[in-house]
Amino acid sequence: MNYREFRTATKNYPFFQSNIFTHITNNAALLRVQLVDWVKHGYVIKLKKGFYTLNENDRKAQFSQFFLANNLYLPSYISLESALSYYRMIPEKVMATTSISSKKTQRFVNSYGNFIYHHIAPKLFGDFVTVPDEFGNKFYLATPERALVDFLYFKGTGEIKEEIFEDSFRLQNTENVNLERLKNIGKKFNSAKLEHLISLLIKKIWGQ
């Protein structure tokens, strides 16, 4: 199989895995060897082991970082800084795409960015919605309340003081957060420290 034939077979997919090779050629072993050369020359972009996309000039299907993040590591949903930034709840520029997964903690770096996945127990995996990206691809995104809980759960370390929300968690645009939902999500974690952080947050931001 030459590259033109390979491009025709894969150009309508945003990305693909090496397990499709047996479906598009009778010599998958040779195709894997060819793929190494195509990656070297920039025809194909390696996203992680066994996971690829065509270069943007040859690929018809487009995708966002969030859609890619969901598919790089399954199951996962966008949360923490990335979700808070999406909702315009933090002022800082986010340098990595942050997600939650019920699988082990993981990180991938490729030409599309830095993708970080934090592990959470399967029973706590949830509270996300389906959102379309600018290309019409649907990805999983934490609700504002879940993004806050995840953020406090993973970032709220050390001594708990009210000043933490001024020094580290500078939140803004919080008017659409449902406080009851926020508290109920926090209770799922069965963590006194987390619930205390949520109470401090509610007092500091909403004055309740």
C-alpha positions as CSV (number, residue, x, y, z in Angstrom):
1,M,0.0,0.0,0.0
2,N,1.4,3.4,-1.0
3,Y,0.8,6.6,0.9
4,R,-1.9,7.8,-1.5
5,E,-3.9,4.7,-1.0
6,F,-3.4,5.0,2.8
7,R,-4.5,8.6,2.8
8,T,-7.7,7.8,0.8
9,A,-8.5,5.1,3.4
10,T,-8.0,7.3,6.5
11,K,-8.5,11.0,5.4
12,N,-12.2,11.1,6.6
13,Y,-11.2,10.1,10.2
14,P,-10.0,12.7,12.7
15,F,-7.6,10.0,14.0
16,F,-7.1,6.3,13.8
17,Q,-5.5,3.4,15.6
18,S,-3.2,0.8,14.3
19,N,-5.8,-2.0,14.8
20,I,-7.5,-0.8,11.6
21,F,-4.6,-1.8,9.4
22,T,-5.8,-5.4,8.9
23,H,-9.1,-3.9,7.6
24,I,-7.4,-1.8,4.9
25,T,-4.6,-4.0,3.7
26,N,-3.6,-7.6,3.3
27,N,-0.1,-6.8,4.7
28,A,-0.5,-5.0,8.0
29,A,3.1,-5.8,9.0
30,L,4.5,-4.0,6.0
31,L,2.1,-1.1,6.6
32,R,3.4,-0.7,10.1
33,V,6.9,-0.4,8.7
34,Q,5.8,2.1,6.1
35,L,4.0,4.1,8.8
36,V,7.3,4.7,10.7
37,D,8.7,6.4,7.5
38,W,5.5,8.4,7.0
39,V,5.7,9.7,10.5
40,K,9.3,10.6,10.0
41,H,8.4,12.7,6.9
42,G,5.4,14.3,8.5
43,Y,2.7,12.7,6.4
44,V,1.3,11.0,9.5
45,I,1.4,12.4,13.1
46,K,1.8,10.1,16.0
47,L,-0.4,11.0,18.9
48,K,0.6,8.2,21.2
49,K,1.6,4.5,20.7
50,G,-0.7,3.0,18.1
51,F,-2.8,6.2,17.8
52,Y,-2.3,8.5,14.8
53,T,-3.7,11.3,12.6
54,L,-2.9,12.4,9.1
55,N,-1.2,15.8,8.7
56,E,-3.7,18.7,8.4
57,N,-3.2,19.1,4.6
58,D,-4.2,15.5,3.9
59,R,-6.9,15.1,6.5
60,K,-10.5,16.2,5.9
61,A,-11.8,15.7,9.4
62,Q,-10.8,18.3,11.9
63,F,-10.8,18.1,15.7
64,S,-10.3,20.2,18.8
65,Q,-7.9,19.5,21.7
66,F,-10.8,18.6,23.9
67,F,-12.2,16.0,21.5
68,L,-8.7,14.6,21.1
69,A,-8.2,14.5,24.8
70,N,-11.3,12.5,25.3
71,N,-10.2,9.9,22.7
72,L,-6.5,9.7,23.6
73,Y,-7.5,8.0,26.9
74,L,-10.8,6.3,27.5
75,P,-12.9,6.9,29.5
76,S,-12.2,10.5,30.4
77,Y,-13.8,13.9,30.6
78,I,-12.3,17.4,30.5
79,S,-12.1,18.9,34.0
80,L,-9.9,20.9,36.4
81,E,-8.1,23.9,34.9
82,S,-9.2,23.2,31.4
83,A,-12.9,23.0,32.3
84,L,-12.7,26.1,34.6
85,S,-11.0,28.0,31.8
86,Y,-13.7,26.8,29.3
87,Y,-16.3,28.3,31.7
88,R,-14.2,31.4,32.1
89,M,-14.0,30.8,35.8
90,I,-10.2,31.3,36.2
91,P,-8.1,34.1,34.7
92,E,-4.9,32.1,34.1
93,K,-3.9,30.7,30.7
94,V,-4.0,26.9,30.8
95,M,-0.9,25.3,29.3
96,A,-2.1,21.7,29.4
97,T,-5.4,19.9,28.7
98,T,-6.5,18.4,32.0
99,S,-8.9,15.5,32.3
100,I,-10.3,13.0,34.8
101,S,-10.2,9.3,34.1
102,S,-11.2,6.1,36.0
103,K,-8.0,4.6,34.7
104,K,-4.6,5.2,36.1
105,T,-3.0,8.7,36.1
106,Q,-1.4,9.3,32.7
107,R,0.2,12.0,30.5
108,F,0.7,12.3,26.8
109,V,2.7,14.9,24.9
110,N,2.4,15.3,21.1
111,S,2.4,18.0,18.5
112,Y,-1.1,19.0,19.6
113,G,-0.2,19.7,23.2
114,N,0.3,18.3,26.7
115,F,-2.6,16.0,27.9
116,I,-2.8,15.2,31.6
117,Y,-5.2,12.6,33.1
118,H,-5.9,12.4,36.9
119,H,-7.2,9.1,38.2
120,I,-10.4,8.9,40.2
121,A,-12.2,5.9,41.5
122,P,-14.7,4.5,39.0
123,K,-17.6,5.1,41.4
124,L,-16.8,8.8,41.4
125,F,-16.5,9.1,37.7
126,G,-19.3,11.3,36.5
127,D,-21.1,14.7,36.5
128,F,-20.1,15.6,32.9
129,V,-22.0,16.8,29.9
130,T,-21.7,16.3,26.2
131,V,-20.5,19.5,24.3
132,P,-19.9,20.0,20.6
133,D,-16.6,21.5,19.6
134,E,-16.1,24.0,16.7
135,F,-16.0,21.2,14.2
136,G,-19.1,19.4,15.4
137,N,-17.3,16.7,17.3
138,K,-18.9,15.9,20.7
139,F,-16.7,15.7,23.8
140,Y,-17.3,15.1,27.5
141,L,-16.9,18.1,29.8
142,A,-17.3,18.4,33.6
143,T,-20.2,20.5,34.7
144,P,-19.1,23.8,36.4
145,E,-19.8,22.3,39.8
146,R,-17.9,19.1,39.1
147,A,-14.9,21.0,37.7
148,L,-14.8,22.9,41.0
149,V,-15.0,19.8,43.1
150,D,-12.3,18.0,41.0
151,F,-10.2,21.1,41.3
152,L,-10.5,21.3,45.1
153,Y,-10.0,17.5,45.4
154,F,-6.8,17.4,43.5
155,K,-5.4,20.9,44.3
156,G,-6.6,21.5,47.8
157,T,-3.5,20.2,49.6
158,G,-1.8,21.3,52.7
159,E,-3.3,23.4,55.5
160,I,-6.8,24.6,54.8
161,K,-7.3,28.3,55.2
162,E,-9.8,30.7,53.6
163,E,-6.9,32.7,52.0
164,I,-6.3,29.8,49.7
165,F,-9.1,31.1,47.5
166,E,-7.3,34.4,47.1
167,D,-3.8,33.1,46.7
168,S,-4.3,29.9,44.6
169,F,-8.0,29.6,43.5
170,R,-8.8,33.0,42.0
171,L,-12.3,32.2,40.8
172,Q,-14.5,34.5,38.7
173,N,-17.7,34.3,36.7
174,T,-19.3,32.0,39.3
175,E,-22.8,33.3,39.0
176,N,-24.0,30.1,37.1
177,V,-22.8,27.6,39.7
178,N,-25.5,25.7,41.5
179,L,-24.5,25.6,45.1
180,E,-26.7,22.7,46.1
181,R,-25.3,20.6,43.2
182,L,-21.8,21.7,44.2
183,K,-22.4,20.4,47.8
184,N,-24.0,17.2,46.7
185,I,-21.2,16.3,44.3
186,G,-18.7,16.9,47.1
187,K,-20.6,14.6,49.4
188,K,-20.0,11.7,47.0
189,F,-16.3,11.8,47.8
190,N,-16.8,11.0,51.5
191,S,-14.0,13.4,52.4
192,A,-14.4,15.8,55.4
193,K,-11.5,17.9,54.1
194,L,-13.1,18.3,50.7
195,E,-16.5,19.2,52.2
196,H,-14.7,21.8,54.4
197,L,-13.0,23.3,51.4
198,I,-16.3,23.5,49.6
199,S,-17.9,25.2,52.6
200,L,-15.0,27.7,52.7
201,L,-15.4,28.3,49.0
202,I,-19.1,28.9,49.2
203,K,-18.5,31.3,52.1
204,K,-15.8,33.2,50.3
205,I,-17.3,33.5,46.9
206,W,-21.1,33.5,47.6
207,G,-21.1,34.7,51.2
208,Q,-23.2,31.8,52.4
